[in-house]
Amino acid sequence: MSDITHPVPSKFAALANLSPAQYKETYARSIADPEAFWGEQAKRLNWMTAPTQIKDVSWDKSDLHVRWYADGILNVTENCLDRHLKTRGDKVAIIWEGDSPEESKTFTYRELHREVCRFANVMKANGAKKGDRITIYMPMIPEAAFAMLACARIGAVHSVVFGGFSPDALAGRIVDCDSTFVITADEGLRGTKRVPLKVNCDAACDIAAKAAKPVKTVLCVRRTGADVDWDADRDVWLDDAVQTVSDDCAPEPMNAEDPLFILYTSGSTGQPKGVLHTTGGYLVWASLTHEAVFDLKEDDVYWCSADVGWVTGHTYIVYGPLANGATTLMFEGVPTYPDASRFWQVCDKHQVSLFYTAPTAIRALMREGDGPVKATSRSSLRLLGTVGEPINPEAWEWYFNVVGETRCPIVDTWWQTETGGAMIVPLPGTTPMKPGSASLPFFGIEPALVDAEGNELFGAAEGNLIIKDSWPGQMRTVYGDHDRFVQTYFSTYPGNYFTGDGCRRDEDGFYWITGRVDDVINVSGHRMGTAEVESALVSHDAVAEAAVVGYPHDIKGQGIYAYVTTIPGSADDDALRSDLIKHVRREIGPIATPDLVQFAPGLPKTRSGKIMRRILRKIAENSFDALGDTSTLSDPEVVDDLIAKRMNRA
Ligand code: 6R9
């Protein structure tokens, strides 16, 4: 950890929306009287019926519920589109930058409004209605945003599935939420690669049909023009259907607590869970955090490089920026295509002023040296953000010094799919910056540190990170499994929300996230449950047992290390190793690709048969001289064999 502190760049501070004193005063007010604070914040939105009830929350296990603005009525797209038409109708809402540097498009608020209404009418014409779950499996093209907003327009609940997921993973998510309507594209483009989305979607539909959950409609957007199989009873081309619909589609009145979206995310056990977010509280939270975290001003061009398949894309590409009437950039491609200057070329081309990306991208670009950065101007940039994992101080300094030339503050935003938006963050202009620290709580957020027994730790300390009270953007439940919601987040430290993260607080009260303390690994800023990768491995014919852990990886943050016990008679060779890797990619998708596979005749287990992951983690980290207590192992020799054949010797 770094002990350097950087002051806010002075030119930035002079123009910042918030001063240090305003942060302190507002934060204190938000904690002292949440009802008053969040009641006031509701006025950010246009309501069809303004809420009179503000907060209705119980984190008591016997009656756990989270409700905000529960008697308010609104529509998210009325807030993201219609209300801007008068003053910002001709302002650019979305800038789309294609995979190829030759391809880009813009949509003004007026144009976006029309596109979304037409998209919504196509959905309605094909049977979609309020409350339906709609799966979106799309590349990063404007239609991905249109699709999300069209769902919100008609009151349908979207479930966006990242385009890198396999047919199996897609099918699992379709089946889990009984989704009978899927929106996809013929293919996606990423760098020089084509992603066969429609092929994958067809395969997922077959799997869903076998599970007696048939998909009735597949709405397909033409992106590359590739030839795709067609089921005339089920499939609809968007570009055909959109010809015959009207430009008007009235926004559906929604209760503040009606679901807006489900987003599947990995946990420490079992299959991914459907994190459910609702309408009013989420939008207040998305809009307030987006404005404050990015010091948003009317003329900013804002770019978040995430994919809409992740929560960052939901809150900080689509809902936050559009609720605020901002110009938001969507990028289809990858940071290194055609070359490692691409991010900064895009910043120059569209005069981006606020840029938000992940530490893994920064590290990958840092490896290419300063040349590709310095070949560009970047003079439009005034603020840089990061999200997804802890940023190492070296990457922070490079981002600050080389990319931002010391004039841009770095906002390191800690949050989760479950939290809906930024929770711990150095609000720009209000605090000096410590590289690697997400710093201080956002308005309304009361973090605390606890030890394993649940005792609160005060002052400078290290422990598990909990949040003591609700905020409007909090997830409401796990879709279809409220017990799992209660168990996962509220049973470890009753009465508090458990984040699953470890954290240190320094003597200045700054928070330093140290990473997950559960069986979740963070690969390139994406969450992977070790249990999911294990179950994919075990589904291979040659595998008897598998245990998966994370290990430090220079670019990805964490890599995936798999210990595999094969069935008797199998050849534990490189051919099988690569077959296992392919198998996992097929089962889950490329993001779950194991980096290292070690064949292990036995796994270290307690006498009761529990795998001792602590030991496996140490060996994977190549730090096996301090394995800790191994006295409870049923077969201590296993460990010597694992060490002898370890795959990471870095
Ligand atoms: C938004 C998002 C959540 C997990 C979270 C934590 C890690 C995210 C971080 C960070 C340190 C940051 N994380 N931001 N760790 N500093 N600025 O990433 O959501 O995909 O649900 O991941 O990511 O471990 O618990 P999600």
Boltz pocket constraint, residues with backbone or C-beta under 6 A from the ligand:
constraints:
  - pocket:
      binder: B
      contacts: [[A, 265], [A, 310], [A, 311], [A, 312], [A, 386], [A, 387], [A, 388], [A, 389], [A, 390], [A, 391], [A, 412], [A, 413], [A, 414], [A, 415], [A, 416], [A, 417], [A, 418], [A, 424], [A, 438], [A, 499], [A, 500], [A, 501], [A, 513], [A, 515], [A, 516], [A, 522], [A, 525], [A, 526], [A, 527]]
      max_distance: 6.0
